[in-house]
Amino acid sequence: MTTEPPPGSGGGEPPEDDPFRKRPPQQPPQGSPYDAPQGPQGPQGPYGGGAGQPPPPGGGPYGGGPYGGDPYGGDPYGGRPTDPLAGMPPLAESGRRTLARIIDMVIVFIVVTLLAWAFGVAQYTMNADKIEFGKTFGRELLAVILYVAYDTVLTARSGRTLGKKWLGMRVADLDNGATPSVQTSLIRALVLWVPFAFCCACLWTAICGGWSYFDKPYKQGLHDKAAKTVVVSTG
């Protein structure tokens, strides 16, 4: 009787769909490092030298610290990284983030203006008797729907709006570096765009996005904090 599994029953874990997702740290080989064979100079130490010799200057045998720490910032036995940013690209500069946001605002503003003109939803109309504020609300509602949809769809699809794509950035989940889910992207977009469209556009943009200039250590805007995301460089 054979002990081999039937074809197709094994094969290991399937590859991750998200190419940006952080990979777990590599596991060190099994067995004790003190089981190395005897050499002409006496027993070999755990780092390839004689017994009792210090580790080589380049670090441990697994690419991390001098005592075998992994390069992702975790413990030497393959534990989870202690730093959420370990294994991710560097954080994007706040200045580039601001420029990308301005590009996105201009793109959506043009679309809102064209649709408002096409459907007769002007910002307001005035005559000698009244001001029609209903049209103002209609334009703002159209704006918030388009801004939220634009940000949510593109962020959930690739982590990048057009502005971020052109300037070499993307949004990533803080805990694992993956592209945000639709739910996470929606939360992020709502926090960013609803106050912008309905009440305090300039002030809220300055506070929400400008928060990343002072936030430590992750350079998060208020919308990033709400969604638990960061913005990292892609090039």
C-alpha positions in Angstrom: 0.0 0.0 0.0 1.4 3.4 -0.9 1.6 6.2 1.6 1.7 9.0 -1.1 -1.3 11.4 -1.1 -3.5 11.3 -4.2 -2.6 13.8 -6.9 -4.0 17.3 -6.4 -4.4 16.8 -2.6 -1.2 18.6 -1.7 0.8 21.4 -3.2 1.1 23.9 -0.3 -0.5 27.3 0.1 -1.8 29.2 -2.9 0.1 32.4 -3.8 -1.3 35.6 -2.3 -3.4 37.6 -4.8 -2.1 41.0 -3.6 1.5 41.5 -4.8 1.9 44.3 -2.2 1.0 42.2 0.8 3.8 41.8 3.3 5.3 38.3 3.4 5.9 36.6 6.7 9.5 36.4 7.8 11.4 33.3 6.8 11.7 30.5 9.3 15.2 29.5 10.4 16.3 25.9 9.6 15.3 23.2 12.0 17.8 21.7 14.4 20.4 23.1 16.8 23.2 25.3 15.4 25.5 23.5 17.8 25.1 20.3 15.8 27.7 21.5 13.2 30.4 19.0 12.2 33.9 19.0 13.6 36.4 20.9 11.6 40.2 20.8 11.4 40.3 23.7 13.8 38.1 22.1 16.3 34.3 22.2 16.8 32.5 24.7 14.6 30.5 27.4 16.4 26.9 28.4 15.5 28.2 31.1 13.1 30.7 29.0 11.1 33.9 29.9 13.1 35.6 28.2 16.0 33.8 27.5 19.2 33.2 30.6 21.3 34.0 33.0 18.4 31.7 36.1 18.0 29.3 36.4 15.1 30.6 37.8 11.8 30.3 41.6 11.2 27.6 41.1 8.6 25.0 39.8 11.0 23.6 36.4 11.8 23.1 33.5 9.4 19.5 34.5 8.6 20.1 38.0 7.3 19.1 39.9 10.4 20.9 41.0 13.5 24.0 39.4 15.0 22.0 36.8 16.8 19.8 35.7 14.0 17.0 38.3 14.1 15.0 38.3 10.9 15.2 41.2 8.4 11.6 42.1 9.0 12.1 43.3 12.5 10.6 40.2 14.3 12.2 37.8 16.7 14.9 35.3 15.6 12.4 32.4 15.5 10.1 33.9 12.9 7.7 35.7 15.1 5.5 38.6 13.8 7.3 41.9 13.2 7.1 44.3 16.1 7.1 47.3 13.7 4.0 47.4 11.4 6.1 49.1 8.7 8.6 46.3 8.6 8.7 44.8 5.1 6.9 47.8 3.5 8.2 50.5 1.2 9.1 53.9 2.8 6.3 56.2 3.8 5.3 58.8 1.1 6.3 62.4 1.7 3.5 64.6 2.9 4.2 67.2 0.2 3.7 64.7 -2.6 0.5 63.5 -0.9 -0.8 67.0 -0.9 0.0 67.5 -4.6 -1.7 64.1 -5.4 -4.8 65.2 -3.5 -5.0 68.5 -5.4 -4.8 66.5 -8.7 -7.7 64.3 -7.5 -9.8 67.2 -6.4 -9.3 69.0 -9.8 -10.3 65.8 -11.7 -13.5 65.2 -9.8 -14.3 68.9 -9.7 -14.3 69.0 -13.5 -16.6 66.0 -13.6 -19.0 67.6 -11.0 -19.1 70.9 -12.9 -19.9 69.2 -16.2 -22.7 67.0 -14.6 -24.1 70.0 -12.7 -24.3 72.0 -15.9 -25.8 69.0 -17.8 -28.5 68.5 -15.2 -29.1 72.1 -14.4 -27.8 71.8 -10.8 -26.2 75.2 -10.5 -24.6 76.3 -7.3 -27.5 78.7 -6.7 -29.8 81.0 -8.6 -31.0 84.4 -7.5 -33.8 86.8 -8.5 -35.4 89.7 -6.8 -37.5 87.5 -4.4 -35.5 84.4 -3.4 -32.3 82.4 -3.5 -32.8 78.8 -4.5 -30.6 76.9 -2.0 -32.0 73.6 -3.1 -29.7 73.6 -6.1 -26.8 74.3 -3.8 -27.5 71.2 -1.8 -28.0 69.2 -5.0 -24.5 70.2 -6.3 -22.9 69.4 -2.9 -24.6 66.0 -2.8 -23.4 65.2 -6.3 -19.9 66.3 -5.4 -19.7 64.1 -2.3 -21.1 61.0 -4.1 -18.5 61.4 -6.9 -15.6 62.1 -4.6 -16.4 59.2 -2.3 -17.0 56.8 -5.3 -13.8 57.9 -7.0 -11.6 57.4 -4.0 -13.3 54.2 -2.8 -13.3 52.4 -6.1 -9.7 53.2 -7.1 -8.2 52.7 -3.6 -9.9 49.3 -3.2 -8.8 48.2 -6.7 -5.1 49.1 -6.6 -4.5 51.4 -3.6 -4.0 54.3 -5.9 -6.1 57.2 -7.2 -4.9 58.9 -10.4 -3.0 61.5 -8.4 -1.2 58.9 -6.3 -0.5 56.7 -9.4 1.1 59.6 -11.3 3.2 60.6 -8.3 4.3 57.1 -7.3 2.3 56.3 -4.1 -0.3 54.0 -2.9 -2.5 53.4 0.2 -1.8 50.3 2.2 -3.3 48.6 5.3 -1.1 49.4 8.3 -1.2 45.9 9.7 -0.2 43.8 6.6 0.7 46.2 3.8 -2.1 44.9 1.6 -4.4 46.9 -0.7 -7.3 48.2 1.4 -10.6 46.4 1.2 -13.8 48.1 -0.1 -15.0 48.7 3.5 -11.7 50.2 4.6 -11.5 52.3 1.4 -15.1 53.6 2.0 -14.4 54.6 5.6 -11.3 56.4 4.5 -13.2 58.2 1.7 -16.2 59.2 3.9 -14.0 60.8 6.6 -12.1 62.7 3.9 -14.8 63.9 1.6 -18.2 64.3 3.5 -17.1 67.3 5.6 -15.2 68.6 2.6 -18.4 68.7 0.4 -20.9 69.9 2.9 -19.4 72.4 5.3 -15.8 73.3 5.6 -13.9 72.4 2.4 -10.7 74.3 2.8 -10.5 74.0 6.6 -11.2 70.3 6.7 -8.8 69.6 3.8 -6.1 71.4 5.7 -6.8 69.6 9.0 -7.5 66.1 7.7 -4.7 65.9 5.1 -2.3 68.2 6.8 -2.3 66.0 9.9 0.2 63.8 8.1 2.8 66.5 8.3 3.0 66.2 12.0 1.9 62.7 12.8 4.5 60.3 14.2 5.6 57.6 13.3 3.2 56.7 10.4 2.5 60.1 8.8 -1.3 59.4 8.8 -4.0 61.9 8.0 -7.1 61.7 10.0 -8.8 59.6 7.3 -5.8 57.2 7.5 -6.2 56.9 11.3 -9.9 56.2 10.9 -9.3 53.5 8.3 -5.9 52.2 9.8 -4.0 52.8 6.6 -0.8 54.5 5.6 0.5 55.9 2.3 3.8 54.5 1.0 6.0 55.2 -2.0 6.0 52.9 -5.1 8.9 54.3 -6.9 
